């Protein structure tokens, strides 16, 4: 599916009063969080949630959450640390959860949601060194690595993408006018 086909079939909105009861990504903790807890986190302003909605049916095809976090310099690889100020931590944005409903798998929506999350982070105007993810398994690690994410030095499934790298990718991947 091309980006323009994806754009015509789906939209990405902030979580509102969409029906979440039928969402099933095949991972019960992600389903339960989305069904039962995400609105509390949004209301308490500890995270923001964005949903990918199929235009024709109004079904939620996927979601992701964003939250502020910090990165300890000692966790970063030496090459990344070298160019940063010597603060104990630097600001970052955490993609806390990213899930695609089983009915919508194979349409590259995970990449679309990831691109949207990175784009929002880069254009938010908030200072952040990197986008951080916590991959749930080795397959998820591979998914994020395909998009340029790097592993932390001592944290097996936590990965980061420096905003400077993300901006370069956004410019390279943006359609020409």
Residue pairs with C-beta under 8 A, 6 or more apart in sequence:
1 9
1 107
1 108
3 112
3 175
6 107
6 108
6 109
6 112
8 55
9 54
9 55
9 56
10 52
10 53
10 54
10 55
10 61
10 109
10 112
11 52
11 53
11 55
12 50
12 51
12 52
12 53
12 112
12 113
12 116
13 50
13 51
13 53
14 48
14 49
14 50
14 51
15 38
15 39
15 42
15 48
15 49
15 50
15 51
15 63
18 51
18 53
18 58
18 60
19 58
19 60
20 34
20 35
20 38
20 60
21 35
22 59
22 60
23 31
23 34
23 35
23 60
23 63
23 99
23 101
24 31
24 101
24 102
24 103
25 31
25 62
25 99
25 100
25 101
25 102
26 102
27 99
27 136
30 97
30 99
31 99
33 97
34 63
34 97
34 99
38 47
38 49
38 63
38 65
41 47
41 49
41 65
42 48
42 49
46 67
47 65
47 66
47 67
47 96
48 65
48 66
48 67
49 63
49 64
49 65
49 66
50 63
50 64
50 65
50 66
50 113
50 116
50 117
50 120
51 60
51 62
51 63
52 60
52 61
52 62
52 63
52 100
52 104
52 109
52 112
52 113
53 59
53 60
53 61
54 60
54 61
54 104
59 101
59 103
60 101
61 100
61 101
61 103
61 104
61 107
61 109
62 98
62 99
62 100
62 101
62 104
62 109
62 110
62 113
63 97
63 98
63 99
63 113
64 95
64 96
64 97
64 98
64 99
64 113
64 114
64 116
64 117
65 95
65 96
65 97
65 98
66 93
66 94
66 95
66 96
66 117
66 120
66 121
67 93
67 94
67 96
68 91
68 92
68 93
68 94
68 126
68 128
69 91
69 92
69 93
69 94
69 132
70 89
70 90
70 91
70 92
71 89
71 90
71 91
71 92
71 129
71 130
71 132
71 160
72 88
72 89
73 81
73 84
73 86
73 87
73 88
73 89
73 90
74 153
75 152
75 153
75 154
75 155
75 158
76 84
76 152
76 153
76 160
77 150
77 151
77 152
77 153
78 153
80 150
80 160
80 162
84 90
84 129
90 129
90 130
91 126
91 127
91 128
91 129
92 128
92 129
92 130
92 131
92 132
92 160
93 121
93 124
93 126
93 128
93 130
93 131
93 132
94 131
94 132
94 133
94 134
95 114
95 117
95 131
95 132
95 133
96 134
98 110
98 113
98 114
98 117
98 133
100 109
100 110
100 113
110 143
111 147
114 144
114 147
115 170
115 173
117 131
118 131
118 161
118 166
118 169
118 170
119 170
121 128
121 131
121 163
121 166
122 163
122 166
122 167
122 170
128 163
129 162
129 163
130 160
130 161
130 162
130 163
131 149
131 160
131 161
131 163
131 166
132 158
132 159
132 160
133 144
133 149
133 158
133 159
133 160
134 157
134 158
135 141
135 143
135 144
135 157
135 158
135 159
136 157
137 157
140 157
141 151
141 157
141 159
144 159
144 161
145 151
145 159
147 161
147 169
148 161
148 165
148 166
148 169
149 159
149 160
149 161
150 159
150 160
150 161
151 158
151 159
152 158
152 159
152 160
